[in-house]
């Protein structure tokens, strides 16, 4: 079910430029990267765009922020169950 929801989510370019969460400047899309995350309903493979800020050199995955996925292998829901 989750795979169907996530299919194609990160393959499209956003309509407006993605701003850096640290300095607010526009960022550059550096392409797709894959990550597997354990959720409460099982493993989920995410294909997400990596963005880099030329102004402050920060790099981040906008999809991680929207889904509240930490840099670890677990979703927020799984992390709360473990702690």
C-alpha positions in Angstrom: 0.0 0.0 0.0 2.7 2.5 1.0 4.7 1.7 -2.1 1.8 2.7 -4.3 1.4 6.0 -2.4 5.1 6.8 -2.7 5.5 5.7 -6.3 6.7 8.6 -8.4 6.6 11.1 -5.6 10.2 12.2 -5.9 10.7 11.8 -9.6 9.0 15.1 -10.5 10.7 18.5 -10.0 8.9 20.7 -7.5 6.9 23.6 -9.1 8.8 26.2 -7.1 12.5 26.2 -5.9 13.2 24.3 -2.7 14.6 26.7 -0.1 17.4 25.7 2.3 16.2 25.0 5.8 19.3 26.6 7.3 19.7 29.9 5.4 16.5 30.2 3.2 18.4 30.5 -0.1 17.3 28.5 -3.2 19.0 25.1 -3.5 20.2 22.9 -6.4 18.8 19.5 -7.0 21.6 16.9 -7.1 19.5 14.0 -8.2 17.8 10.9 -6.7 19.1 8.7 -3.9 17.5 5.6 -2.5 17.0 4.8 1.2 15.2 2.0 2.9 13.2 2.9 6.1 11.5 0.6 8.6 8.0 1.8 9.3 5.3 0.4 11.6 3.8 -1.4 8.6 7.1 -2.7 7.2 10.1 -1.7 5.1 9.7 1.1 2.6 12.1 2.0 -0.1 12.2 5.8 -0.7 13.6 7.4 -3.8 14.2 11.0 -2.8 15.9 14.1 -4.3 19.0 15.4 -2.6 19.4 19.2 -2.6 22.5 21.2 -1.8 22.7 24.9 -0.9 25.5 26.8 -2.7 25.3 29.6 -0.1 25.8 27.7 3.2 26.9 24.3 1.8 24.0 22.5 3.6 22.7 19.3 2.0 19.3 17.7 2.7 16.4 15.6 1.5 13.2 17.5 1.4 11.1 14.3 1.4 12.7 13.3 4.8 11.4 16.6 6.3 7.9 16.0 4.9 7.7 12.4 6.0 9.5 13.1 9.3 12.1 10.5 8.5 15.3 10.8 10.6 18.8 10.2 9.2 18.5 6.8 10.9 16.9 3.7 9.3 13.6 4.1 11.2 10.6 6.3 10.7 9.5 8.6 13.6 6.8 6.1 14.6 9.3 3.2 14.9 11.8 5.3 16.7 9.2 6.3 19.3 8.3 2.6 19.8 12.0 1.7 20.4 12.7 4.4 22.9 
